[in-house]
Amino acid sequence: MVIDKAYVKAKIAFLIPVIIVFYIIYWGFTLSKVYIAAKSIPDSTEKELLRINIFGNSQQEGENTVSASFSLIDSSGNEIAVIERSWVGNYLTIDFYRVSINKKIFYFPSEICSKDQIYEGSRLKHKKGTELSRYYDENGQCMLLGFASTKKQRHKLYDISSFANGHFKVPRFFSVKKIGIDLSFCRTGLYYSIRAEKDGNLKLAPL
């Protein structure tokens, strides 16, 4: 069978613009969906997002480990999930995705990571972390909205969460920013809280 190279090139030349057009339409639809969702649900400001308790450091099989408990908090102040385990490393950090859209700010806990040391300029060498979205996104709903929310509202927050966590596979540009909180200064045995303040910034403080 002889392949007509000219035909193949023409087919590719036709398909590439079509794919690009469909992707642009999908991208626009996704952004519109997220924008509309943000209009009708409360944002994350003036709310507690996470509670943390660092148990301490130890050695397992010749490697340094740090143990801790992380409680995800919904908008009503209730625990929706607790992650309690050890990570290989000396310190922990937690990352959030911050979504700024429609004059509102939404925070989504992204990942708990361990690190061996702190570099100058707060540059952290991360190990592979624990992804957190699976603890609050389920069945098309984002459970970070509390018991006072409706199923429809939780569906809308799920759309924003999926956008923030990169599940829609579209460019996020300046709408989404990744923010890391260094936990190396947390004292063992004490409970800490991470809150989104009124001005939209995150604050780590002991309880």
Secondary structure, DSSP 8 states (H G I E B T S, - for coil): ----HHHHHHHHHHHHHHHHHHHHHHHHHHHHHHHHHHHTS--STTEEEEEEEEEEEEEETTEEEEEEEEEEE-TTS-EEEEEEEEEESSEEEEEEEEEEETTEEEEEEEEEEEEEEE-GGG-EEE---EE-HHHHEETTEETTS-TTS-HHHHHHHHHHHHHHTTTT-S--GGGEEEEEEE-TT--TT-EEEEEE-TTS-EEEEE-
